[in-house]
Amino acid sequence: MADGSAGPVATEDLLVPGETCWRIERADRFAVFVDAADYFAALKESVLRARRRVLFIGWDFDPRIQLDPRRNGTARADRLGRVLETAVRRNPELEIGVLHWDVGMLIALVRGLAPIVLLNRRTPDRLTFTVDQHHPIGGAHHQKIVVVDDCLAFAGGIDVTTDRWDTDEHRDGHPLRRRPGSGRRSGPWHDVTSVVSGNAARAIGDLARERWESATGDRLEPVEGLEVCWPDDVEPLLTDVDVAISRTRPEHGGTELVHEIELLWLAAIAAARRGLYVESQFFANRRIAEAVAQRLAEPEGPDVVVVNPESSASWLEEKAMDTARAKLLAMLEDADVHDRFRLYVPVTERRRPIYVHAKVLVVDDRLLRIGSANLNNRSMGLDTECDVSIETRPGARHDEVSAVVTGLRDRLLGEHLGVPPEEVARAVAAHDGRLVAAVESLRRPHGRSLVPYVPPELGPGDRVLAETELLDAERTPNRWHRVRRSFRPRLAGSGTRHR
């Protein structure tokens, strides 16, 4: 990792190994799952077809959830725990490991989950459930990774647990969106993850096995010789594309701090020309907000559109994150002299808030990032995180990759606004690439849409928490000024068109 004394990186690329990412590897295929319904179905198929090993590396995990409730069949056979048991029972060569954050396991026990339900007595050595205690005090293992045979890897924001299943319709009362055990209906939930194959999947497998070893002490060898394991029903967005892996790894137990994810955020903000589109569970990182404020003050700076949930999921998160968001929003509104910043909340047809858990960044037509890291301080330096990105570069495939980057942005905005992606693209083009004006032209006063976030009034105690960052302290050195010098907006005419 570059230190504070390092000079500017000599490249126009945003994805720089050792700086803003760990590794860049070629993916034979790359696809994105928007919302968990299709992801869970593909995951089920992949687990049942696995030949040697499946590794789940997660913040939370619930074996009681159904993976594909839209398909005919018994709910019992569709439960995650039963799917894992079936997979190892059918294939005597298969090993499955589940690594669960230890504090998350305590939460799981409170909700009535006993991990022993995972263990099949006939195959105890091939179905392993363990907890991850290898993190600083107050830190979390927050990666959401599943690796199948080291030739297929899922990585992004979707935990394989309760309350995540939903479709992109986000219906007010979907009959299949139910919590295991109680049967109570869950609320609408928006999330995003990715899947890769080939060398990129093997690299994520290296990361997963490294995490497994740090938590358990057991070293797993790579799975060799299995080349094709892509889910049948998943259409790749791109083939033969470079995928970057960026990490957060806290300083702990002799390991050095890695904050590639934070540096990629700062580089992306510094380099944006026309627009930044962000989806995040939180907006509580002062350093990122200050970098955005500097760009908003520029006469020709980028538009910034952020999609957040209306409120956090727990009282502690509300105190730690929502108070910080209110404070940072006030700062950004003061800096937004050119009217180029919006923070929105998506709502259902009946105007019920949709919970946003996705962690997505789109920069112009240049960069697509999907991961586990939130826009808060802990995701930049305290928790373990994994993000994956693709970048448009000058060359023969520029237009193809660029279309995927902007296409996903338009798909996500279309989902939230209740319009087809093509309508979003037309609106962006009609407003000369300005995202804020495009979104404002498509917002509706009724039904499915985006609504401006209205911050709550902060009491004295909330203001103290926001000012001191007591519950979410910064833990990384400030690299913004160096990054700002290094990653300037790519000039027009350099081979990249920005829409």
N, C-alpha and C positions, 0 to 999 in steps of 0.2 A: 504494500500500500504506500502510495506517495505521501511524503511528509509535508509539513507546512513550508519548508524551505525550497521545495522543488519548483523548478520553473514551469512555464506553460507547456502543455503537451503539444508535440509537433504533429497535429492531425486535425482534420475537420470532422472526424467521426465523433459521435457521442459515446459510442461503446468502445472503451479502451481497456483491454485486459490489464489488471494491476492498478487501475484507477477507478473507473465507473463500473467495471464488471470483473468477475473472476476468470471466466473462460468464454470463448466464442467457439461454438462447434456447429457442424452442419447437421441439420435435421432432414432426414429423408422426407418426412411429412410433418406438417404443423397445422393444428386446428385449435379453435377456441370454443368453449362451452359457455353460453350465456344462460345463467340460472342452472340449477342443479339437476333438473329432471333428466335431461339427456346425458349429463355427465354420469350420474349414478347408474343409468342403464348401460352405458359403455363400460363403466368400471366393473359392473357385474359380469358382463360378457368376457372382459379381459381376465378377471380373476379365474373364472371357470375354464378358460383356455390356457392359463399359465402352465408352463412345463417344469420350471425349476424353482423359482422364488418370486414371492411378492413381498414388498416392504411397504408398510404404512408408516409414515413419519408425520405425526399430527399434534396439533394443539388440543383437539378433542376427538372423541371416537365413541360411537354408540352402536353396539352390535344388534340392537333391537330394531333399528330403522329398516324400512322397506326400501329396496333399491330401484325397483321398477314397477310401481303399483298400477301403472296404466295398462300393463299386460295381463292377460288372463292367467290365472294360477292362484295357488294358495298363498295367503299372506305369510304363513309360517315359513314356507320354502324360500320366500323372497327376502326374508330378513338377512341382514348383513352377516350376523354370526353364523346362521345356518348355511349361507352361501360359502363362507370360508371353510366350515366343516365339510361341506359337500366336496369342495375343491380338493382338499387334502385326502379325503376318503377315496375319491375317484383316482387320484394320481399319487402313487406311493413315492414318487421322486420329488414331489412338491413340498417346499417349506414356505410358511407364511409367518412373518413377524410384524407385530404392531407395537410401535413406540408411542407412548402417550405422555404428555406433560404431567408431572406428578401432582401439581396443584389442581390441574384440570381433572385428574382422577379423584381427588377429594370432592370436587364439585359433583362429579358423576356419582359418587357414592351417596351424596346427599339426595340426589334425585332418584335413588333406588336402584342404581346399576351395579351389579356385582360382576367383576371381570371374569369370574370363574365360568360364566356361561359361554365364554369363548372356547374353552378347552374341551376337546374331544378326548376322552380317556384312552381311546384306542390309538391316538396319534399325538401324545403329549409332547413329543420331541420335535414335531413338525408344525405345530401351531403355537406360537409363542406370543404372549402378551406381557409387556414390561413397561415400567414407568421411567421417565427421563428426569433425573435429578441433577443433571450436569448443567447448571445455569447459576448466575449470581443470585443473591438474595433479592427477591422482588422481581426477578426476570422470568421470562416465559419462553419455552420452546414453542415457537409460533409458526413454523413452516407447515405447509399443507402439501405433502408430497406422497404420491404412490408410484412405485417403480415395479414394473412387471418384467422379469427375466432380463433386466438391464437392456432391453431393446424397446421399451415403451415407458414413458414417464408422464404422469399428470402433475402439474405444479401450478399453483395460483392461490386463490382466496377461499376456496370452498372446503370446509371441514366435512369429514365423513361422519356426520352426527345429526342429532335431532334438530328440527326447525329449519333445516337448509333446503329441503325439497320444495321446489316450486317451478312453474313454467313461466315463460316470458309474458303470459297474459296477466299474471298477478291478480287473479280474480279475488273479489272481496271475500268469498267463502268457498274456496275450492274443497270439494268433498274428500280429495285424496291427501290434502295437506293437514296431516294429523300427527300429534305427538305419540310416540310409542308408550304403551302402558296405560295412560289415562284416556287416550283416544280423543283428547281435546284438540280442537282445531288450532293450527298455528296461523300466525299472521303472514301477510305477503312478504317475501324475502328475495332481494336481488343480489346476485353474486356472479362471479366470473372466474374461470380457470382455463388452463391450456393443456394440450397434449402434444408430445413430440415423439418421434422415433429416430433411430439411427444413432450417430455419434452424440447428438445432443441428449438423447435419453441415457446413453451410457455415462455422460458427464453428470447428469442429475443423479444417476445411480451411485457414482463415486461420492457425491455429497451425502446421499442418504446413508450409505454404508459407513462413511466417516462419522455421521451423527449417531448411528447405531453403536459403533465401537466406543465413542466417547461416553455414551450413556450406560453401556452394558459391559464393556471390556472385551467383548467378543468381536474378533475380526472376521469379516465375511469376504470371501473372494468373489471377484466379478463373475457373472454368468457369461460364458463364452459360447459362440457358435450359433446363437439364435438370432436370426436376422429379420424375420417378418412376424410381427404380432400386432398389426393395426386392427382396431375394431371394425367390423364389417359395415356398420351403419354410419360411420363417421366420415364425412366428406372433408378432405384436407383443404385448408385455405391456401396453402403454399406447399410446394415440394422443392427439395434441394435448396433450402434456405438456411442462412447462418442465424443461429439463435445464441444470444448472450445470457449468461447466468450471473446475477448480481446477488451479493449476500450482505446480511448484517450478522456479525458474530461478536458477542461482547468479550471484553477482556476478562478472562476467568480461568483459573486452574492452570496457569502457565501459557495460555493462548493469548495472542495479541488481538487488539481491537481491529475488526474489519468493518468498514462502513461504506462499502461500494454503493449501496442503495442510496444513501444520503447524497453521495457525490454525483450519482446519476440524476437525482432530482435537481440538484443545483445546476448541473450542466444543461439539463433540459430547459430549465427556466431561462438560463443565460442565452441559450441558442435559439429559442422560439422566435419566429418572425411574425406569424399571423395569429396562431391560436394554440392554447393549452386546454385540453379537455381532461378533467380529473373526476374519477369516482373513488370515494374513500369513506370508510366507516367513521373517520374522525377528520377534523381540520384543526389541529392543535399543536402544530410545530412552528414556533416563533421564527426560527431561522429561515424556513421555507417561505413563511408569510412575508418576512422582510425582503427576501429576494424577489418575490412577486410584486411587492409594493414598489421596488425600484424600477421594475420593468413597466408597471402601470404608469409611472410618472413620465415615461418617455413619450414624446409626441407621436412616434410611429411604433410603439410597443405592441405586444400581442394582446389579444383578448384572452381572458381566463374564465372558464366555466367550470364550476365545481358542483358535483352532485353528492349530497350527504343524506343520511337519515335525519328525521326531525329531531330525535333525541337518542341518547345512548341507551343501551339495553339494561344497564344496572345502575343502582344509586351511586356506587363508587365511580363508575365511568362517567356518569353525569357530572359529578363533582370535579373529577380530574380533567375531563375532555371538553364537556359542554361549556364550562366556565372559560376555559382557554379559547375556545372557538368564538365566544361572544367578544372577548377582548381583541382577538386578532381581526375579527370582522370589522370592528370599529376602526382599527388602524388602517385596514385596506380601503374602507369606504372613504377615509380622509385622503388616501393616496390616489384614489381612482378619479382623478380630475378629468379624464377623457371618457368616462363612462364605459369601461371595458371589463368590468369584473361583475360576476354574478355567482351567488351560492344558492342552489335550488334544492328542493325536496321533491321526489316523485310521489304522486298520489294515484290511487286506484280510481276506477270508474265512479265510485261513491265518495271520492276525495279523501279516502283513508290513507295515511302515510305508509309508504312502502319502506321497509327497513333495507338500507343499503349496506352491504357487507363487502362489496367488490373493491378491489384495489387496482385501478386502471389509470394509465396515463397515455394520452395521445398528443404528440407534438407535431403540429402542422400536418404534412403528409410524410413525415420523416421518421417518427419513432412510435412504436407500440410497446408498452410495458404492461405486463400482467403479473401480479404477485401476491405475496402474503403480507407485505409491509404496509402499515397504515401511515397516514400523515400525522404522526405524533412523535414525541421524542424517544419513547421506548423502542419503537420500531427502527430507529436509526442507530441505536447504540447499546440497548439493554437486552432485547429479545433476539433470538435467532430467527432469521428471515431468509426467504428465497424468492427472487423475482426473475422472470424471463422476459427478454425483449428481442424485437427485430427492428432493424434500421434500414431505411431506404438509402442506397448509395448510388452515386452516378455510375451509369453503365447500361448494359443491354436490358437488364431486368428492372430498371428503375420504375417504369410505369406500372408493372405488375405488382411489385411490393407496395408501391405508393397507393395503389387502388385498394389493397387489403387494409392498410393502415387507416385510410379515411373511410373505407367501407365499414370497418368495425365501429368507428366513432359514430357514423351515421346510423348504423343499426342500433347502437345503444341509445342515442338520442331519440331515434324513432320509437323505440320501445317505451321510453319514458313519456314522450309527447303524444303517443297514440296515433302515429302517422307512419307510412312506409319509409324505409331508408332513402328511397329515391326523392321523396319530398324534402327530406332534410338536406340532401345534396343540392337540390335546386335552390333551396332557401339560402344555403351558404354561398353558392355561386352568385345569386341575385344580390347579396349584400357584400360582394367583393371579398369573400373569405372571412368576414367578421362573424365569429360565433355568437356573440351576445345578441347582435341584431337579428341573426337568423333564428335563434331560439325564441326571442321575444315575438317574432312574427308568427311563430307556430304555436305559442302557448294559448291555451283555451281556458275560459272561466268555469267550464263545467266538464265533468268526466275526467278521463285519464289525461294527465299533463304533468308539467313541472310547476311548482309554486315557489316563490321566493322564500328563503328561510328568514324567519323572524326571531331574533335572539331574545332570550328571556331577560327580565330585569335581574341584575345581580345584587344580592344582598351584601352586607359588609364582609361576611365570612367567605362568600364566593369570590369577591374581589381580591381578597388576600390570597386565596388559592390560585387565582389567575395571575396575579402579579409575581408570586414567589415560585410558581411551577412546582409546588411542594410535592404533588402526587405524580408528577411526570417531568422529572428534571432532565436537562440536557446532559449528555454524557460523551459528546464527541467534540473534537477541536473544530473551530469555525474555519472552513476552507472557502467561503463564498467569494472573497475578493480574488483569490488565485483562480478559482473556477471561472469567475466572471471574465477574467482576462484571457483564459484559455479557450473557452467554448463560446465564441461569438456567433451571432446569427450567420448562417451560410448565405453568401451573397447571391443575389439574383444573377442568373446566367452561369452558375457553377455546375449546371447539369441537373439541378433539382427545381422542380416547379412546386410552388406552395399554394395549396388551395384552402 
